[in-house]
Amino acid sequence: MNALSGQIISDLRRLLSEMSDGGSVGPSVYDTARALRFHGNVTGRQDAYAWLIAQQQADGGWGSADFPLFRHAPTWAALLALQRADPLPGAADAVQAATRFLQREPDPYAHAVPEDAPIGAELILPQFCAEAAPLLGGVALPRHRALLPLRQACLVKLGAAAMLPSGHPLLHSWEAWGTSPTTACPDDDGSIGISPAATAAWRAHAVPRGRTPQIWRADAYLEMASRATRSGIEGVVPNVWPINVFEPCWSLYTLHLAGLFAHPALAEAVRVIVAQLDARLGVRGLGPALHFAADADDTAVALCVLHLAGRAPAVDALRRFEIGELFVTFPGERNASVSTNIHALHALRLLGKPAAGTSAYVEANRNPHGLWDNEKWHVSWLYPTAHAVAALAQGKPQWRDERALSALLQAQRDDGGWGAGRASTFEETAYALFALHVMDGSEEATGRRRIARVVARALEWMLVRHAAHALSQTPLWIGKELYCPTRVVRVTELAGLWLALRWGRRVLAEGTGAAP
């Protein structure tokens, strides 16, 4: 166990030291399919098409059957990309299966728009319907009617702007509304809105006007984004890239949740990241990448990390996103994010600022079991629950919530793990342990023994599934489809396993249910 703990710390130190390359993100069906459709040369991307076909599920759709809301965008995108690749092995069969899938799959946007709809759904899905109509003839496919008014309102807003500033949030979905390359300009990394799909679309519109340095930068960006997936396949790209603020921010925040932030073996790697965040955080806040718009979520987590590192960040950057008693992630967003407000609450409490309204909002957004779900950036309820418990307990040593604790303990699966889908995942099990770590601190001996038994079962499950140096590819984060920020998730998994190991050693040493 001691050797494994040492290996975990070594792996964490290595992961933190690698976070200067723009970030690591798993491959995306949606963005790969859109990039292929805009690329033009089918024969030059045969391996990427083969990868795309291989991701199709047995029911004809793409994406996890556990989370049907997030299957429409990748399935539409793959269908339209493969429709023009008929000569390739398997392409025609994949198109037929995808068409049948869309015909029988219920339309989640027929009458209303779900709160946790994927990014850009109001722009992307109606555009797919328009693209498919002349290609698929009279096939009865979903029409996503509830999204049409939202798309029209957005297009009216976009029509009033000659060009959006670099990094504007709407550029992230440029592929769904852009028609002229003059409406956008690649940022310093060569991307349009840190989106491979948007960048590939912009490039396709720009090339007929002649090769320019901007197009070369876009080409270089798409190559770098493809490498970030570690797939080794040219043309396979991630859902978002770079994430050179989000990745280090969330990783250090996760270390705090596991009690690892101040671990001496990680001190130098943490110091380097903190210095970068401190230099980058200005009055406007931070976004997920250096050249993307600032948002409340990344700004709040950066404030938490800087305070934990002994810096004295000003709260003014976060206040820019405060409207009434809640924080919006981006100004003008359709609906607020629970986790953004959880992170804002945590930052305010760490900085010693008033937070009664935000605390009330977080408390009011529980489900009937006392947990947090319906989150717009992560598909699992375990993610906001772990972070909410940490935020609500911050500065309140005696904080406890029996309803949430009981629900969390009861949600453990028979195999010892946790998961919002049909199977437990390492990432979600780690979130459960982070929450229990906080809750354990205010429990009496009986409650701590109850928690310790649950943690022991979780540890057994994690030990069986732990593989050294492996990066998770399970997509649980919400973008235009579900995606996986692989290093962020790997840090979460390792931190959760380290916490469970330390917990187990303490229990053995003391003969009680004591936590670390």
Summary of the structure (lengths in Angstrom):
residues: 516
radius of gyration: 22.9
end to end distance: 15.2
largest distance: 73.6
contacts: 1834
relative contact order: 0.11
helix: 56%
strand: 4%
